[in-house]
Amino acid sequence: MFPPDFSQEQMISHLESIDSEDYARFFYCLNMGFTHLAINAFEDRIINMLSMCDQVKVKSLLGNDAEAWKLLLEKRDKLQSSTLGNLIKILNPHLANEDARYLDFLKKKRDEFVHRFFRNGEWPGDLGNNGCRWATRRLLAINIIFTRANERFLTILVKNKLLHREPMSRHGEAGFLYSNPNFLEKIFEK
């Protein structure tokens, strides 16, 4: 474990001093972190996007007389306290079958990483150079799956009409603005 003030020079010196087996372990642990971040970025994307989707109701927090901002915060808190499995259960009734199956696939991959990745003894300290490189390839595959899922998730919400995707141009750069399909109607109905 490196202290929080471990400098770039110290890291370079450390990496130059270790053998190839320890470097493979270091690289394996580095990719473990990247994979963890990719999965959490995906879960955070789901929470952020579901917070915008009025068609996806979280029953316990929809009070008719609550203010819109309070509802949004309560909905976000409820979504943040949910597991990935529960978030997918909330979404599945609103999705086409192939999209629901894709999210189920992602949940299985996430569960494999979180709950079963080390079941075959892939602890960095127990593996040699080749074992670490093999486990690193598994991590890279999971990382790629969730990095792609992070982008694809927006497409799924748009395709299933849970969000609108509007072209947007700002300062000469093309981009997209995602919004709730009933956003304007909700603003002007009062």
Backbone torsions as a table, in degrees:
resi	resn	phi	psi	omega
1	MET	NA	133.3	179.8
2	PHE	-96.4	141.6	177.7
3	PRO	-69.0	159.7	-176.9
4	PRO	-61.0	-24.6	-178.6
5	ASP	-99.3	20.4	179.4
6	PHE	-65.0	120.5	-172.8
7	SER	-83.7	165.9	177.0
8	GLN	-61.9	-40.8	178.7
9	GLU	-62.3	-42.0	178.2
10	GLN	-64.5	-38.4	179.6
11	MET	-65.2	-45.0	179.0
12	ILE	-60.8	-45.0	178.8
13	SER	-61.7	-43.0	178.9
14	HIS	-61.6	-48.6	-178.3
15	LEU	-63.9	-35.3	178.4
16	GLU	-69.6	-24.0	-175.6
17	SER	-90.3	-12.5	-175.4
18	ILE	-93.3	155.9	178.7
19	ASP	-82.2	174.9	-174.5
20	SER	-64.9	-31.1	178.7
21	GLU	-68.2	-44.8	177.1
22	ASP	-66.8	-34.4	176.3
23	TYR	-64.8	-40.9	177.3
24	ALA	-60.7	-40.2	177.2
25	ARG	-64.1	-44.1	178.6
26	PHE	-59.8	-47.1	-179.2
27	PHE	-64.0	-38.9	176.5
28	TYR	-60.0	-49.1	-179.8
29	CYS	-64.7	-37.4	177.0
30	LEU	-60.1	-45.4	179.3
31	ASN	-71.0	-27.5	173.2
32	MET	-60.0	-43.5	177.6
33	GLY	-64.5	-43.6	178.7
34	PHE	-61.9	-40.2	179.7
35	THR	-66.2	-42.9	177.3
36	HIS	-59.2	-43.0	178.9
37	LEU	-64.7	-41.1	179.9
38	ALA	-62.7	-42.1	179.5
39	ILE	-66.2	-43.6	-179.6
40	ASN	-69.4	-33.0	175.4
41	ALA	-63.5	-39.4	178.0
42	PHE	-64.7	-47.0	178.8
43	GLU	-61.6	-39.9	178.0
44	ASP	-64.9	-38.3	177.1
45	ARG	-60.5	-44.5	179.1
46	ILE	-59.2	-47.7	-178.6
47	ILE	-61.6	-47.0	-179.4
48	ASN	-62.1	-43.3	-177.7
49	MET	-72.8	-39.8	178.0
50	LEU	-65.7	-27.9	176.2
51	SER	-62.3	-28.1	-179.5
52	MET	-87.1	-18.2	-171.4
53	CYS	-89.0	105.1	178.7
54	ASP	-73.3	-23.3	179.7
55	GLN	-71.0	-22.6	178.1
56	VAL	-93.1	106.0	-175.6
57	LYS	-96.9	136.4	171.1
58	VAL	-104.9	101.9	-165.7
59	LYS	-50.1	-43.2	-171.8
60	SER	-69.8	-10.5	-177.4
61	LEU	-120.9	14.3	178.4
62	LEU	-99.8	95.6	174.8
63	GLY	-103.3	132.7	-175.3
64	ASN	-61.5	-32.2	-174.8
65	ASP	-97.6	3.8	-179.0
66	ALA	-75.0	150.9	177.4
67	GLU	-73.8	151.8	-175.4
68	ALA	-58.7	-42.4	-178.2
69	TRP	-67.0	-41.6	178.3
70	LYS	-62.4	-40.5	177.1
71	LEU	-60.5	-45.3	-179.7
72	LEU	-61.0	-45.3	-179.8
73	LEU	-65.1	-41.6	178.5
74	GLU	-65.0	-41.9	179.3
75	LYS	-62.8	-43.5	179.2
76	ARG	-63.8	-42.7	177.5
77	ASP	-60.6	-42.8	179.5
78	LYS	-63.7	-44.2	179.3
79	LEU	-64.9	-39.9	-179.6
80	GLN	-66.6	-28.2	179.6
81	SER	-85.6	-3.6	-179.6
82	SER	-86.1	153.9	174.0
83	THR	-82.8	165.7	176.6
84	LEU	-58.2	-40.3	178.5
85	GLY	-59.7	-42.7	178.8
86	ASN	-68.5	-37.9	177.6
87	LEU	-62.5	-40.7	179.0
88	ILE	-67.8	-37.2	176.5
89	LYS	-62.8	-38.3	177.7
90	ILE	-63.4	-40.6	-176.0
91	LEU	-78.3	-38.6	-169.7
92	ASN	-49.7	-42.5	179.8
93	PRO	-63.7	-17.3	-177.6
94	HIS	-97.8	1.7	-172.3
95	LEU	-114.9	152.7	170.1
96	ALA	-62.9	153.7	-175.6
97	ASN	-55.0	-44.2	-177.4
98	GLU	-66.1	-32.4	177.6
99	ASP	-71.6	-39.5	176.7
100	ALA	-63.4	-41.6	178.1
101	ARG	-64.0	-38.3	178.6
102	TYR	-62.8	-44.7	178.6
103	LEU	-65.1	-37.0	175.6
104	ASP	-63.3	-39.9	176.0
105	PHE	-59.7	-44.1	179.5
106	LEU	-63.4	-39.7	177.8
107	LYS	-62.3	-42.5	178.5
108	LYS	-62.1	-41.5	178.5
109	LYS	-66.0	-40.1	177.5
110	ARG	-64.3	-45.4	178.5
111	ASP	-62.1	-38.7	177.0
112	GLU	-59.1	-44.7	-179.7
113	PHE	-67.3	-49.1	-173.4
114	VAL	-73.9	-42.0	-170.6
115	HIS	-104.2	-22.5	-171.7
116	ARG	-129.8	4.3	-174.3
117	PHE	-60.7	-38.9	-175.0
118	PHE	-94.6	7.4	-176.3
119	ARG	-63.1	-24.1	178.8
120	ASN	-96.3	15.8	176.0
121	GLY	81.1	28.2	-178.0
122	GLU	-83.3	43.8	176.5
123	TRP	-77.0	133.6	-175.0
124	PRO	-53.1	-41.0	-178.9
125	GLY	-69.3	-19.3	-178.8
126	ASP	-94.5	-8.2	-176.2
127	LEU	-105.7	146.3	172.6
128	GLY	-86.9	-168.5	-177.4
129	ASN	-56.0	-53.2	-177.6
130	ASN	-65.8	-40.3	178.5
131	GLY	-63.1	-41.5	178.0
132	CYS	-65.2	-40.5	179.8
133	ARG	-66.7	-37.9	176.8
134	TRP	-63.9	-47.0	179.5
135	ALA	-65.0	-35.3	177.9
136	THR	-63.1	-39.7	177.1
137	ARG	-61.7	-40.0	176.1
138	ARG	-60.7	-44.0	179.2
139	LEU	-63.2	-42.5	179.1
140	LEU	-61.7	-38.7	178.4
141	ALA	-63.7	-45.1	178.8
142	ILE	-63.7	-41.8	179.0
143	ASN	-59.5	-45.5	179.0
144	ILE	-62.2	-43.6	179.7
145	ILE	-56.8	-46.6	-175.8
146	PHE	-80.2	-27.5	174.1
147	THR	-65.5	-43.4	176.8
148	ARG	-67.0	-39.6	-179.3
149	ALA	-62.7	-34.8	-179.9
150	ASN	-58.8	-40.1	177.3
151	GLU	-79.5	-41.7	-176.8
152	ARG	-64.8	-28.3	-178.1
153	PHE	-58.8	-40.7	177.2
154	LEU	-60.7	-42.1	178.6
155	THR	-61.6	-40.1	178.7
156	ILE	-62.3	-44.8	-179.8
157	LEU	-64.3	-40.1	178.8
158	VAL	-67.2	-46.9	-179.4
159	LYS	-58.3	-36.6	-179.0
160	ASN	-92.8	13.3	175.2
161	LYS	59.1	34.3	174.9
162	LEU	-94.3	-20.5	174.3
163	LEU	-139.8	154.2	170.9
164	HIS	-98.5	147.8	175.0
165	ARG	-121.5	110.7	-177.6
166	GLU	-109.2	131.3	174.4
167	PRO	-62.2	144.3	-177.3
168	MET	-142.2	138.6	176.9
169	SER	-125.1	129.1	-179.6
170	ARG	-140.8	123.5	179.8
171	HIS	54.0	37.9	177.1
172	GLY	80.6	-1.5	179.6
173	GLU	-101.4	133.9	177.3
174	ALA	-85.7	143.4	177.8
175	GLY	-161.4	-169.1	-179.3
176	PHE	-135.0	147.4	174.7
177	LEU	-113.5	125.1	178.0
178	TYR	-100.5	134.9	-179.1
179	SER	-145.9	163.6	175.5
180	ASN	-65.8	134.9	-178.4
181	PRO	-59.1	-28.7	-177.4
182	ASN	-104.8	20.9	-173.5
183	PHE	-56.8	-52.7	-177.0
184	LEU	-67.1	-38.8	179.7
185	GLU	-62.0	-39.5	-178.6
186	LYS	-69.6	-35.3	178.5
187	ILE	-67.3	-43.1	-171.7
188	PHE	-94.7	-1.4	-178.4
189	GLU	-77.3	-15.0	180.0
190	LYS	-89.9	NA	NA
